[in-house]
């Protein structure tokens, strides 16, 4: 298993790891949004529900767009860094 299976699966594991790092800050916010109320805003806020609350409910479209863009930029940074590290450590990467 150590000498045949894992080296054969390593490129697939690496690519899946890189793709997962690109979505690190994305969570399943639908479940949080269903249980969301003003009493728990301070403890239940994640970036996605914060953007929803500011953009849709408070009508601060430009602010929520900026927060969403920052979230996307951080995700792209994680994707590029994990790809660069993977390229240096192993031979497999996305690009």
OpenMM code with the backbone's topology and positions (N, CA, C; nanometers):
from openmm import Vec3, app, unit

residues = "UNK UNK UNK UNK UNK UNK UNK UNK UNK UNK UNK UNK UNK UNK UNK UNK UNK UNK UNK UNK UNK UNK UNK UNK UNK UNK UNK UNK UNK UNK UNK UNK UNK UNK UNK UNK UNK UNK UNK UNK UNK UNK UNK UNK UNK UNK UNK UNK UNK UNK UNK UNK UNK UNK UNK UNK UNK UNK UNK UNK UNK UNK UNK UNK UNK UNK UNK UNK UNK UNK UNK UNK UNK UNK UNK UNK UNK UNK UNK UNK UNK UNK UNK UNK UNK UNK UNK UNK UNK UNK UNK UNK UNK UNK UNK".split()
positions = [
    Vec3(0.0822, -0.1187, 0.0000),
    Vec3(0.0000, 0.0000, 0.0000),
    Vec3(0.0871, 0.1257, 0.0000),
    Vec3(0.1915, 0.1265, 0.0780),
    Vec3(0.2768, 0.2445, 0.0878),
    Vec3(0.3560, 0.2658, -0.0404),
    Vec3(0.3996, 0.1606, -0.1056),
    Vec3(0.4875, 0.1735, -0.2216),
    Vec3(0.4138, 0.1751, -0.3551),
    Vec3(0.2903, 0.1298, -0.3598),
    Vec3(0.2186, 0.1237, -0.4882),
    Vec3(0.0941, 0.2118, -0.4875),
    Vec3(0.0069, 0.1940, -0.3906),
    Vec3(-0.1215, 0.2634, -0.3917),
    Vec3(-0.1070, 0.4127, -0.3657),
    Vec3(-0.0369, 0.4507, -0.2595),
    Vec3(-0.0238, 0.5925, -0.2273),
    Vec3(0.0509, 0.6723, -0.3334),
    Vec3(0.1613, 0.6241, -0.3896),
    Vec3(0.2229, 0.7003, -0.4988),
    Vec3(0.1336, 0.7117, -0.6225),
    Vec3(0.0494, 0.6128, -0.6466),
    Vec3(-0.0434, 0.6206, -0.7590),
    Vec3(-0.1559, 0.7198, -0.7350),
    Vec3(-0.1971, 0.7346, -0.6097),
    Vec3(-0.3052, 0.8263, -0.5752),
    Vec3(-0.2576, 0.9673, -0.5414),
    Vec3(-0.1291, 0.9870, -0.5250),
    Vec3(-0.0757, 1.1159, -0.4821),
    Vec3(-0.1114, 1.2313, -0.5764),
    Vec3(-0.1049, 1.2175, -0.7088),
    Vec3(-0.1467, 1.3305, -0.7936),
    Vec3(-0.2944, 1.3673, -0.7766),
    Vec3(-0.3798, 1.2691, -0.7600),
    Vec3(-0.5227, 1.2958, -0.7390),
    Vec3(-0.5454, 1.3628, -0.6044),
    Vec3(-0.4787, 1.3150, -0.5021),
    Vec3(-0.4900, 1.3750, -0.3692),
    Vec3(-0.4415, 1.5191, -0.3727),
    Vec3(-0.3327, 1.5450, -0.4441),
    Vec3(-0.2769, 1.6798, -0.4528),
    Vec3(-0.3725, 1.7754, -0.5232),
    Vec3(-0.4290, 1.7335, -0.6351),
    Vec3(-0.5212, 1.8194, -0.7085),
    Vec3(-0.6467, 1.8470, -0.6261),
    Vec3(-0.6993, 1.7470, -0.5586),
    Vec3(-0.8173, 1.7680, -0.4749),
    Vec3(-0.7869, 1.8596, -0.3572),
    Vec3(-0.6660, 1.8488, -0.3018),
    Vec3(-0.6248, 1.9374, -0.1931),
    Vec3(-0.6168, 2.0822, -0.2407),
    Vec3(-0.5600, 2.1039, -0.3592),
    Vec3(-0.5479, 2.2396, -0.4134),
    Vec3(-0.6863, 2.2988, -0.4379),
    Vec3(-0.7762, 2.2219, -0.4952),
    Vec3(-0.9112, 2.2714, -0.5208),
    Vec3(-0.9864, 2.3001, -0.3912),
    Vec3(-0.9622, 2.2202, -0.2900),
    Vec3(-1.0279, 2.2413, -0.1608),
    Vec3(-0.9748, 2.3667, -0.0923),
    Vec3(-0.8464, 2.3949, -0.1089),
    Vec3(-0.7886, 2.5159, -0.0509),
    Vec3(-0.8454, 2.6409, -0.1167),
    Vec3(-0.8858, 2.6317, -0.2435),
    Vec3(-0.9457, 2.7454, -0.3119),
    Vec3(-1.0813, 2.7824, -0.2569),
    Vec3(-1.1480, 2.6930, -0.1920),
    Vec3(-1.2787, 2.7203, -0.1328),
    Vec3(-1.2769, 2.7122, 0.0177),
    Vec3(-1.1643, 2.7453, 0.0779),
    Vec3(-1.1482, 2.7283, 0.2224),
    Vec3(-1.2435, 2.8168, 0.3032),
    Vec3(-1.2683, 2.9387, 0.2573),
    Vec3(-1.3534, 3.0296, 0.3330),
    Vec3(-1.5013, 3.0144, 0.3004),
    Vec3(-1.5352, 2.9305, 0.2063),
    Vec3(-1.6754, 2.9070, 0.1738),
    Vec3(-1.7307, 2.7988, 0.2649),
    Vec3(-1.8423, 2.8280, 0.3261),
    Vec3(-1.9063, 2.7318, 0.4155),
    Vec3(-2.0485, 2.7080, 0.3665),
    Vec3(-2.1114, 2.6075, 0.4182),
    Vec3(-2.2506, 2.5821, 0.3848),
    Vec3(-2.3398, 2.6781, 0.4617),
    Vec3(-2.3515, 2.7999, 0.4112),
    Vec3(-2.4219, 2.9052, 0.4855),
    Vec3(-2.5727, 2.8882, 0.4846),
    Vec3(-2.6260, 2.7984, 0.4038),
    Vec3(-2.7703, 2.7809, 0.3980),
    Vec3(-2.8264, 2.7339, 0.5321),
    Vec3(-2.7544, 2.6447, 0.5975),
    Vec3(-2.7998, 2.5946, 0.7276),
    Vec3(-2.7959, 2.7052, 0.8322),
    Vec3(-2.6919, 2.7885, 0.8264),
    Vec3(-2.6821, 2.8993, 0.9203),
    Vec3(-2.7933, 2.9994, 0.8937),
    Vec3(-2.8205, 3.0262, 0.7670),
    Vec3(-2.9224, 3.1235, 0.7294),
    Vec3(-3.0622, 3.0793, 0.7723),
    Vec3(-3.0878, 2.9503, 0.7723),
    Vec3(-3.2189, 2.9009, 0.8153),
    Vec3(-3.2423, 2.9216, 0.9645),
    Vec3(-3.1369, 2.9165, 1.0434),
    Vec3(-3.1501, 2.9320, 1.1888),
    Vec3(-3.1114, 3.0723, 1.2354),
    Vec3(-3.0996, 3.1639, 1.1430),
    Vec3(-3.0500, 3.2992, 1.1668),
    Vec3(-3.1564, 3.3880, 1.2286),
    Vec3(-3.1204, 3.4633, 1.3311),
    Vec3(-3.2103, 3.5621, 1.3911),
    Vec3(-3.1247, 3.6756, 1.4475),
    Vec3(-3.1820, 3.7930, 1.4684),
    Vec3(-3.1029, 3.9055, 1.5207),
    Vec3(-3.0385, 3.8785, 1.6561),
    Vec3(-3.0928, 3.7871, 1.7323),
    Vec3(-3.0362, 3.7575, 1.8638),
    Vec3(-2.9013, 3.6863, 1.8548),
    Vec3(-2.8747, 3.6176, 1.7445),
    Vec3(-2.7508, 3.5410, 1.7343),
    Vec3(-2.6563, 3.5948, 1.6268),
    Vec3(-2.6764, 3.7178, 1.5786),
    Vec3(-2.5896, 3.7744, 1.4752),
    Vec3(-2.4426, 3.7754, 1.5176),
    Vec3(-2.4149, 3.8075, 1.6423),
    Vec3(-2.2764, 3.8201, 1.6873),
    Vec3(-2.2009, 3.6880, 1.6897),
    Vec3(-2.2694, 3.5791, 1.7144),
    Vec3(-2.2012, 3.4502, 1.7259),
    Vec3(-2.2209, 3.3605, 1.6042),
    Vec3(-2.3180, 3.3904, 1.5200),
    Vec3(-2.3478, 3.3016, 1.4075),
    Vec3(-2.3029, 3.3572, 1.2730),
    Vec3(-2.2451, 3.4754, 1.2715),
    Vec3(-2.2071, 3.5365, 1.1445),
    Vec3(-2.0844, 3.4691, 1.0847),
    Vec3(-2.0974, 3.4300, 0.9606),
    Vec3(-1.9839, 3.3913, 0.8777),
    Vec3(-1.9840, 3.4904, 0.7613),
    Vec3(-1.8823, 3.4854, 0.6777),
    Vec3(-1.8701, 3.5859, 0.5729),
    Vec3(-1.9914, 3.5844, 0.4801),
    Vec3(-2.0403, 3.4694, 0.4443),
    Vec3(-2.1529, 3.4599, 0.3512),
    Vec3(-2.2810, 3.5192, 0.4087),
    Vec3(-2.3106, 3.4913, 0.5351),
    Vec3(-2.4315, 3.5472, 0.5944),
    Vec3(-2.4153, 3.6961, 0.6231),
    Vec3(-2.2937, 3.7401, 0.6527),
    Vec3(-2.2679, 3.8816, 0.6724),
    Vec3(-2.2910, 3.9583, 0.5429),
    Vec3(-2.2427, 3.9039, 0.4311),
    Vec3(-2.2644, 3.9670, 0.3009),
    Vec3(-2.4131, 3.9696, 0.2683),
    Vec3(-2.4829, 3.8632, 0.2967),
    Vec3(-2.6285, 3.8587, 0.2735),
    Vec3(-2.6997, 3.9645, 0.3568),
    Vec3(-2.6655, 3.9717, 0.4840),
    Vec3(-2.7338, 4.0657, 0.5733),
    Vec3(-2.7054, 4.2107, 0.5339),
    Vec3(-2.5806, 4.2413, 0.5024),
    Vec3(-2.5467, 4.3784, 0.4637),
    Vec3(-2.6018, 4.4139, 0.3258),
    Vec3(-2.5946, 4.3219, 0.2319),
    Vec3(-2.6344, 4.3525, 0.0952),
    Vec3(-2.7831, 4.3498, 0.0716),
    Vec3(-2.8490, 4.2447, 0.1119),
    Vec3(-2.9910, 4.2284, 0.0824),
    Vec3(-3.0785, 4.2978, 0.1865),
    Vec3(-3.0508, 4.2767, 0.3117),
    Vec3(-3.1379, 4.3298, 0.4165),
    Vec3(-3.1120, 4.4790, 0.4410),
    Vec3(-2.9842, 4.5189, 0.4515),
    Vec3(-2.9523, 4.6589, 0.4808),
    Vec3(-2.9330, 4.7434, 0.3553),
    Vec3(-2.9368, 4.6834, 0.2378),
    Vec3(-2.9224, 4.7519, 0.1082),
    Vec3(-2.7905, 4.8253, 0.0929),
    Vec3(-2.6840, 4.7746, 0.1525),
    Vec3(-2.5495, 4.8305, 0.1347),
    Vec3(-2.4786, 4.7449, 0.0297),
    Vec3(-2.5186, 4.7637, -0.0955),
    Vec3(-2.4715, 4.6771, -0.2037),
    Vec3(-2.3219, 4.6907, -0.2291),
    Vec3(-2.2703, 4.8113, -0.2274),
    Vec3(-2.1285, 4.8308, -0.2571),
    Vec3(-2.0413, 4.7716, -0.1468),
    Vec3(-2.0823, 4.7873, -0.0223),
    Vec3(-2.0061, 4.7323, 0.0893),
    Vec3(-2.0065, 4.5798, 0.0855),
    Vec3(-2.1221, 4.5210, 0.0608),
    Vec3(-2.1283, 4.3748, 0.0567),
    Vec3(-2.0534, 4.3196, -0.0639),
    Vec3(-2.0520, 4.3950, -0.1743),
    Vec3(-1.9732, 4.3534, -0.2902),
    Vec3(-1.8252, 4.3561, -0.2578),
    Vec3(-1.7806, 4.4578, -0.1853),
    Vec3(-1.6393, 4.4673, -0.1470),
    Vec3(-1.6004, 4.3531, -0.0532),
    Vec3(-1.6865, 4.3193, 0.0396),
    Vec3(-1.6573, 4.2081, 0.1306),
    Vec3(-1.6528, 4.0761, 0.0546),
    Vec3(-1.7457, 4.0560, -0.0376),
    Vec3(-1.7463, 3.9349, -0.1196),
    Vec3(-1.6237, 3.9266, -0.2090),
    Vec3(-1.5810, 4.0404, -0.2644),
    Vec3(-1.4599, 4.0434, -0.3465),
    Vec3(-1.3362, 4.0109, -0.2638),
    Vec3(-1.3290, 4.0650, -0.1429),
    Vec3(-1.2169, 4.0330, -0.0544),
    Vec3(-1.2151, 3.8843, -0.0211),
    Vec3(-1.3306, 3.8264, 0.0030),
    Vec3(-1.3410, 3.6828, 0.0288),
    Vec3(-1.2880, 3.6037, -0.0903),
    Vec3(-1.3250, 3.6439, -0.2101),
    Vec3(-1.2783, 3.5753, -0.3312),
    Vec3(-1.1276, 3.5907, -0.3496),
    Vec3(-1.0749, 3.7085, -0.3201),
    Vec3(-0.9301, 3.7310, -0.3334),
    Vec3(-0.8504, 3.6452, -0.2348),
    Vec3(-0.9011, 3.6320, -0.1144),
    Vec3(-0.8325, 3.5462, -0.0163),
    Vec3(-0.8376, 3.4004, -0.0616),
    Vec3(-0.9510, 3.3562, -0.1164),
    Vec3(-0.9616, 3.2195, -0.1685),
    Vec3(-0.8660, 3.1972, -0.2854),
    Vec3(-0.8531, 3.2955, -0.3749),
    Vec3(-0.7591, 3.2832, -0.4871),
    Vec3(-0.6161, 3.2790, -0.4365),
    Vec3(-0.5852, 3.3594, -0.3346),
    Vec3(-0.4512, 3.3555, -0.2753),
    Vec3(-0.4199, 3.2171, -0.2196),
    Vec3(-0.5147, 3.1581, -0.1458),
    Vec3(-0.4942, 3.0230, -0.0930),
    Vec3(-0.4748, 2.9218, -0.2055),
    Vec3(-0.5521, 2.9358, -0.3128),
    Vec3(-0.5396, 2.8464, -0.4271),
    Vec3(-0.4027, 2.8576, -0.4910),
    Vec3(-0.3569, 2.9793, -0.5165),
    Vec3(-0.2267, 2.9985, -0.5812),
    Vec3(-0.1113, 2.9537, -0.4932),
    Vec3(-0.1193, 2.9800, -0.3628),
    Vec3(-0.0114, 2.9389, -0.2731),
    Vec3(-0.0060, 2.7868, -0.2587),
    Vec3(-0.1201, 2.7224, -0.2460),
    Vec3(-0.1181, 2.5765, -0.2352),
    Vec3(-0.0711, 2.5129, -0.3658),
    Vec3(-0.1028, 2.5749, -0.4790),
    Vec3(-0.0548, 2.5243, -0.6078),
    Vec3(0.0963, 2.5413, -0.6190),
    Vec3(0.1489, 2.6561, -0.5758),
    Vec3(0.2939, 2.6786, -0.5806),
    Vec3(0.3683, 2.5840, -0.4881),
    Vec3(0.3154, 2.5619, -0.3706),
    Vec3(0.3788, 2.4680, -0.2770),
    Vec3(0.3747, 2.3268, -0.3325),
    Vec3(0.2621, 2.2895, -0.3910),
    Vec3(0.2502, 2.1565, -0.4501),
    Vec3(0.3466, 2.1385, -0.5665),
    Vec3(0.3653, 2.2422, -0.6449),
    Vec3(0.4567, 2.2343, -0.7587),
    Vec3(0.6010, 2.2168, -0.7129),
    Vec3(0.6366, 2.2795, -0.6002),
    Vec3(0.7732, 2.2673, -0.5480),
    Vec3(0.7966, 2.1329, -0.4804),
    Vec3(0.6962, 2.0832, -0.4086),
    Vec3(0.7127, 1.9593, -0.3324),
    Vec3(0.6957, 1.8362, -0.4196),
    Vec3(0.5926, 1.8352, -0.5042),
    Vec3(0.5678, 1.7217, -0.5926),
    Vec3(0.5692, 1.7703, -0.7368),
    Vec3(0.5524, 1.6813, -0.8283),
    Vec3(0.5496, 1.7177, -0.9706),
    Vec3(0.4084, 1.7510, -1.0174),
    Vec3(0.3081, 1.7290, -0.9372),
    Vec3(0.1705, 1.7505, -0.9818),
    Vec3(0.1166, 1.8809, -0.9243),
    Vec3(0.0502, 1.9560, -1.0117),
    Vec3(-0.0162, 2.0794, -0.9736),
    Vec3(-0.1244, 2.1079, -1.0760),
    Vec3(-0.2027, 2.2109, -1.0530),
    Vec3(-0.3098, 2.2425, -1.1475),
    Vec3(-0.2571, 2.3141, -1.2711),
    Vec3(-0.1639, 2.4075, -1.2511),
    Vec3(-0.1086, 2.4837, -1.3630),
    Vec3(0.0331, 2.5240, -1.3342),
] * unit.nanometer
topology = app.Topology()
chain = topology.addChain("A")
for resn in residues:
    res = topology.addResidue(resn, chain)
    for name in ("N", "CA", "C"):
        topology.addAtom(name, app.Element.getBySymbol(name[0]), res)
